[in-house]
């Protein structure tokens, strides 16, 4: 009876999911992944910058996820079974506002991480809440079996796009759905085009290339705005934007589920590995008070990088950004969790302090 009640509660929470995040995401199937298992990437854009990576003991499974400061919102993550999930907003699907249950997708994604071990299990949850959801969104899910798919989710139905069906071996979404109104898909199409253009033609993909996409100021027309004339240039059609705050590359490894993660704006952030089996042992620069330190660094830079044009459009200080982009910092992610994870994380945090000092030295000149 307790299990039945818990399942009913999960279905009710699924029905209240919706979307409030504007992000870019990509999926890579196992045969095209350098890790030999599916990979999922989420580049998070949001006016809510207070987030961190945290280990959580769920109802059935423990997981590590990107969560809000208050812990009520889960933006993406991976659990101990190697099941990973993320979402992006869909701006061209219409929600059924007559459904009385309210909510947003990011407030309840934790429940999928807590009870799902496979993509099919997640799909079953979606199937049972058809007609009960008030939200629209794009979900993506993957697991160690090789299952990997985008789900374009409406209030009454959804469509599953399996990456195994794609000849390229990968798939991409920004903030539109192919099942929606493609005459008016919204302003995110250039970000989709940018990532598709860079991924096409490659024999394989690794986690580190997605960190480069997060720092790539090329626009949808294929022009790098960092090479445009003038000091301040518009970048509202690039992957990194004023609202960019985090990245996750999830590796669906059944033995060592892990993520390469970023906290903060991509021009200042440091990419570091996080392991689910490490439990609460997370580098400070990715979680807790240390995560706030990384965000503080990000906001210091953001204040000098950007000037606002209108409510949602911003220009970037090109000379400053070009200097910051030269400061690359990615910590290599071992496929096996280091035996002394505390010492490993301590080295990461020491590297972050040096990284932050380099960033601040540049900022002082502007």
C-alpha positions as CSV (number, residue, x, y, z in Angstrom):
1,X,0.0,0.0,0.0
2,X,2.9,2.4,0.9
3,X,4.5,1.7,-2.5
4,X,1.2,2.2,-4.3
5,X,0.6,5.5,-2.5
6,X,4.1,6.7,-3.3
7,X,3.6,5.9,-7.0
8,X,0.4,7.8,-7.1
9,X,2.1,10.8,-5.5
10,X,4.8,10.6,-8.2
11,X,2.3,10.6,-10.9
12,X,0.6,13.6,-9.4
13,X,3.9,15.4,-9.3
14,X,4.7,14.4,-12.8
15,X,1.4,16.0,-13.9
16,X,2.5,19.3,-12.3
17,X,5.8,19.5,-14.2
18,X,6.2,22.4,-16.6
19,X,9.1,24.4,-18.0
20,X,10.7,27.7,-17.1
21,X,14.3,27.3,-18.3
22,X,15.8,28.5,-21.6
23,X,18.7,26.1,-22.4
24,X,20.6,24.2,-25.1
25,X,21.1,20.4,-25.0
26,X,22.6,17.6,-27.0
27,X,22.6,13.8,-26.8
28,X,25.3,11.4,-28.1
29,X,24.7,7.7,-28.5
30,X,27.2,5.2,-27.1
31,X,28.9,4.2,-30.3
32,X,29.8,7.9,-31.0
33,X,30.8,8.7,-27.4
34,X,34.4,8.7,-26.3
35,X,33.2,7.2,-23.0
36,X,31.5,4.2,-24.7
37,X,28.1,5.0,-23.2
38,X,25.4,7.6,-23.8
39,X,26.3,11.3,-23.0
40,X,23.8,14.1,-22.3
41,X,24.8,17.8,-22.3
42,X,22.8,20.7,-20.9
43,X,23.8,24.3,-21.1
44,X,21.6,26.1,-18.6
45,X,20.4,29.7,-19.2
46,X,18.3,31.2,-16.4
47,X,17.8,34.5,-14.5
48,X,18.0,32.3,-11.4
49,X,21.8,32.0,-10.9
50,X,21.9,30.5,-7.4
51,X,22.5,26.8,-8.1
52,X,24.9,24.0,-7.1
53,X,25.5,20.3,-7.6
54,X,24.4,18.2,-4.7
55,X,24.1,14.5,-3.7
56,X,20.6,13.4,-2.7
57,X,19.3,10.0,-1.4
58,X,16.1,9.5,-3.3
59,X,13.2,7.1,-2.7
60,X,14.8,4.2,-4.6
61,X,18.1,5.6,-5.9
62,X,20.7,8.2,-4.9
63,X,21.6,10.8,-7.4
64,X,23.7,13.9,-8.0
65,X,22.0,16.9,-9.6
66,X,22.1,20.6,-10.4
67,X,19.6,22.1,-7.9
68,X,18.5,25.5,-6.8
69,X,19.7,27.2,-3.6
70,X,16.5,26.2,-1.8
71,X,16.6,22.6,-3.1
72,X,13.1,22.8,-4.5
73,X,14.2,22.8,-8.2
74,X,16.2,20.2,-10.0
75,X,17.6,21.2,-13.4
76,X,19.4,18.0,-14.5
77,X,21.3,15.1,-13.0
78,X,22.3,11.4,-13.0
79,X,21.6,8.7,-10.5
80,X,23.5,5.7,-9.1
81,X,22.0,3.4,-11.9
82,X,23.5,5.7,-14.6
83,X,20.0,7.1,-15.5
84,X,20.3,10.8,-16.5
85,X,17.7,13.4,-17.3
86,X,17.5,17.0,-18.3
87,X,15.0,19.4,-19.9
88,X,14.8,22.5,-22.1
89,X,11.9,24.9,-22.6
90,X,9.7,24.5,-25.6
91,X,8.4,27.8,-26.9
92,X,6.3,26.5,-29.8
93,X,4.1,23.9,-28.0
94,X,0.9,25.1,-26.3
95,X,-0.1,24.0,-22.8
96,X,-3.6,23.1,-21.8
97,X,-4.4,25.8,-19.2
98,X,-7.7,24.2,-18.4
99,X,-5.9,21.5,-16.4
100,X,-6.1,22.5,-12.8
101,X,-2.8,21.0,-11.6
102,X,-0.1,23.7,-11.8
103,X,3.7,23.4,-11.7
104,X,6.9,23.5,-13.7
105,X,9.1,20.7,-15.0
106,X,12.2,21.7,-13.1
107,X,10.5,21.4,-9.7
108,X,9.9,17.7,-10.1
109,X,12.7,16.3,-12.2
110,X,14.2,15.0,-8.9
111,X,11.5,12.4,-8.7
112,X,12.5,10.8,-12.0
113,X,16.1,10.5,-10.8
114,X,14.9,9.0,-7.5
115,X,12.8,6.2,-9.0
116,X,13.8,5.6,-12.6
117,X,16.7,3.3,-13.7
118,X,15.9,3.3,-17.4
119,X,14.6,5.5,-20.2
120,X,11.6,3.2,-20.6
121,X,10.6,3.6,-16.9
122,X,10.7,7.3,-17.4
123,X,8.5,7.0,-20.5
124,X,6.0,5.0,-18.5
125,X,5.6,7.9,-16.1
126,X,5.0,10.2,-19.0
127,X,2.4,7.8,-20.5
128,X,0.4,7.6,-17.3
129,X,0.2,11.3,-16.9
130,X,-1.0,12.1,-20.5
131,X,-4.0,14.4,-20.2
132,X,-3.0,15.5,-16.7
133,X,0.0,17.8,-17.4
134,X,-0.4,21.5,-17.6
135,X,3.1,22.1,-19.0
136,X,5.1,21.7,-22.2
137,X,8.8,20.9,-22.4
138,X,11.5,18.9,-24.0
139,X,12.9,16.2,-21.7
140,X,16.0,14.1,-22.5
141,X,16.9,10.8,-20.8
142,X,19.6,8.2,-21.2
143,X,20.7,5.0,-19.4
144,X,23.6,2.5,-19.5
145,X,21.8,0.1,-21.8
146,X,22.3,2.6,-24.7
147,X,18.7,3.9,-24.6
148,X,18.8,7.7,-25.3
149,X,16.0,9.9,-26.4
150,X,14.4,13.4,-26.5
151,X,10.8,13.5,-25.4
152,X,8.8,16.5,-26.7
153,X,6.1,16.7,-24.1
154,X,2.7,18.3,-24.3
155,X,-0.2,18.3,-21.9
156,X,-2.0,15.3,-23.5
157,X,0.7,13.5,-25.4
158,X,4.4,13.3,-26.1
159,X,6.7,12.2,-28.9
160,X,9.8,10.2,-28.4
161,X,12.9,10.7,-30.6
162,X,15.4,8.0,-30.1
163,X,19.0,9.0,-30.9
164,X,19.6,5.4,-32.2
165,X,17.3,6.3,-35.1
166,X,19.6,9.1,-36.2
167,X,22.4,8.3,-38.7
168,X,24.6,11.0,-37.2
169,X,24.5,9.4,-33.8
170,X,23.5,12.5,-31.9
171,X,20.6,14.9,-31.5
172,X,20.2,18.5,-30.4
173,X,17.4,20.8,-28.9
174,X,17.2,24.4,-27.9
175,X,13.9,25.9,-27.0
176,X,11.5,24.5,-29.6
177,X,9.9,21.2,-30.5
178,X,9.6,19.7,-33.9
179,X,6.1,18.5,-33.0
180,X,5.2,22.2,-32.3
181,X,4.5,25.2,-34.5
182,X,7.6,25.2,-36.8
183,X,6.3,28.3,-38.6
184,X,6.9,30.2,-35.4
185,X,9.5,28.1,-33.5
186,X,10.8,31.0,-31.4
187,X,14.2,32.8,-31.2
188,X,16.3,29.7,-30.1
189,X,16.7,28.2,-33.5
190,X,20.2,29.8,-34.1
191,X,21.5,28.0,-31.0
192,X,20.3,24.7,-32.4
193,X,21.9,25.5,-35.7
194,X,25.3,26.4,-34.1
195,X,25.6,23.1,-32.2
196,X,24.3,21.0,-35.1
197,X,26.9,22.6,-37.4
198,X,29.8,21.9,-35.0
199,X,28.7,18.3,-34.3
200,X,28.0,17.2,-37.9
201,X,30.8,15.3,-39.6
202,X,32.7,14.4,-36.5
203,X,33.5,10.7,-36.1
204,X,32.9,10.8,-32.4
205,X,32.3,13.2,-29.5
206,X,33.9,13.7,-26.0
207,X,32.6,15.6,-22.9
208,X,35.1,18.4,-23.3
209,X,33.9,19.6,-26.6
210,X,30.6,20.6,-25.0
211,X,32.4,23.0,-22.7
212,X,33.9,24.6,-25.8
213,X,30.4,25.0,-27.3
214,X,29.4,26.8,-24.1
215,X,32.2,29.2,-24.7
216,X,31.7,29.6,-28.4
217,X,30.5,33.1,-29.4
218,X,29.6,32.1,-33.0
219,X,26.1,33.1,-34.0
220,X,23.5,31.3,-36.1
221,X,24.9,32.7,-39.3
222,X,28.3,31.1,-38.5
223,X,30.0,34.5,-37.7
224,X,32.1,34.7,-34.5
225,X,30.9,38.0,-32.9
226,X,34.3,38.2,-31.1
227,X,35.8,39.0,-34.5
228,X,33.2,41.7,-35.3
229,X,34.2,45.4,-35.5
230,X,33.7,47.6,-32.4
231,X,34.2,47.2,-28.7
232,X,30.7,46.1,-27.7
233,X,29.0,43.5,-29.9
234,X,25.6,41.8,-29.6
235,X,25.6,38.1,-28.6
236,X,21.9,37.3,-28.1
237,X,22.0,34.6,-30.8
238,X,25.1,32.7,-29.4
239,X,25.1,29.7,-27.0
240,X,26.7,31.7,-24.2
241,X,24.4,34.5,-23.1
242,X,24.0,37.0,-20.3
243,X,21.8,34.4,-18.5
244,X,24.2,31.4,-18.9
245,X,24.9,29.9,-15.5
246,X,25.8,26.2,-15.6
247,X,26.7,23.2,-17.8
248,X,26.5,19.4,-17.3
249,X,27.8,16.5,-19.4
250,X,26.3,13.3,-17.9
251,X,28.0,10.0,-18.6
252,X,25.6,7.1,-18.3
253,X,28.1,4.6,-17.0
254,X,26.5,1.8,-14.9
255,X,29.8,1.3,-12.9
256,X,30.8,4.9,-12.5
257,X,28.0,7.3,-13.3
258,X,29.6,10.8,-13.5
259,X,29.4,14.3,-14.8
260,X,31.7,17.0,-16.1
261,X,30.1,20.1,-14.6
262,X,30.4,23.9,-14.7
263,X,29.0,26.5,-12.2
264,X,28.9,30.1,-13.3
265,X,29.1,32.0,-16.6
266,X,31.2,30.0,-19.2
267,X,33.7,32.8,-19.7
268,X,34.8,32.4,-16.0
269,X,33.9,28.9,-15.1
270,X,36.0,25.8,-14.5
271,X,34.8,22.4,-15.7
272,X,35.3,19.7,-13.1
273,X,34.3,16.0,-12.7
274,X,31.7,14.9,-10.2
275,X,31.0,11.2,-9.3
276,X,27.7,9.8,-8.0
277,X,29.5,7.2,-6.0
278,X,31.5,9.9,-4.2
279,X,28.2,10.8,-2.5
280,X,28.6,14.1,-0.7
281,X,32.3,14.4,-1.8
282,X,31.8,17.2,-4.4
283,X,34.4,19.8,-5.3
284,X,33.7,23.0,-3.4
285,X,33.8,25.0,-6.6
286,X,30.8,23.0,-7.8
287,X,28.7,22.8,-4.6
288,X,27.9,24.3,-1.2
289,X,29.6,27.5,-0.1
290,X,32.3,26.9,-2.8
291,X,29.7,26.9,-5.4
292,X,28.6,30.3,-4.3
293,X,32.2,31.5,-4.5
294,X,32.3,30.4,-8.2
295,X,29.0,32.2,-8.8
296,X,30.4,35.3,-7.1
297,X,33.3,35.2,-9.5
298,X,30.9,34.8,-12.4
299,X,28.8,37.8,-11.4
300,X,31.9,40.0,-11.0
301,X,32.8,39.2,-14.6
302,X,29.2,39.5,-15.9
303,X,29.0,43.0,-14.6
304,X,31.9,44.0,-16.7
305,X,31.3,41.8,-19.7
306,X,27.8,43.0,-20.5
307,X,25.8,46.1,-21.1
308,X,22.0,45.9,-21.5
309,X,20.3,47.0,-24.7
310,X,16.7,46.1,-23.7
311,X,15.0,43.7,-21.3
312,X,16.5,40.6,-22.9
313,X,19.2,41.7,-25.2
314,X,22.8,42.4,-24.2
315,X,26.1,43.4,-25.8
316,X,29.5,42.0,-24.7
317,X,32.7,43.8,-24.2
318,X,34.7,42.1,-26.9
319,X,38.3,42.8,-25.7
320,X,37.4,41.6,-22.2
321,X,35.7,38.4,-23.4
322,X,38.6,37.6,-25.7
323,X,41.0,37.8,-22.8
324,X,38.8,35.7,-20.6
325,X,38.4,33.0,-23.3
326,X,42.2,32.5,-23.3
327,X,41.9,31.3,-19.7
328,X,40.8,27.8,-20.3
329,X,40.4,25.5,-17.3
330,X,39.1,21.9,-17.6
331,X,40.0,19.2,-15.2
332,X,40.3,15.8,-16.9
333,X,37.6,13.3,-15.8
334,X,38.9,9.8,-15.1
335,X,36.5,7.0,-16.1
336,X,37.0,5.5,-12.7
337,X,36.4,7.4,-9.6
338,X,39.8,8.2,-7.9
339,X,40.3,6.1,-4.8
340,X,41.0,9.1,-2.6
341,X,38.2,11.3,-3.8
342,X,38.7,13.8,-1.0
343,X,42.3,14.5,-2.0
344,X,41.3,14.6,-5.7
345,X,38.7,17.2,-5.0
346,X,41.1,19.2,-2.8
347,X,43.4,19.5,-5.8
348,X,40.5,20.6,-8.0
349,X,39.6,23.4,-5.5
350,X,43.2,24.5,-5.3
351,X,43.3,24.7,-9.1
352,X,40.1,26.7,-9.0
353,X,41.7,29.3,-6.6
354,X,44.5,29.8,-9.2
355,X,41.9,30.0,-12.0
356,X,39.9,32.6,-10.1
357,X,43.0,34.7,-9.5
358,X,43.7,34.7,-13.2
359,X,40.2,35.8,-14.0
360,X,40.2,38.6,-11.4
361,X,43.6,39.9,-12.6
362,X,42.0,40.4,-16.1
363,X,38.9,42.0,-14.6
364,X,41.0,44.5,-12.7
365,X,42.1,46.0,-16.0
366,X,38.5,46.8,-17.0
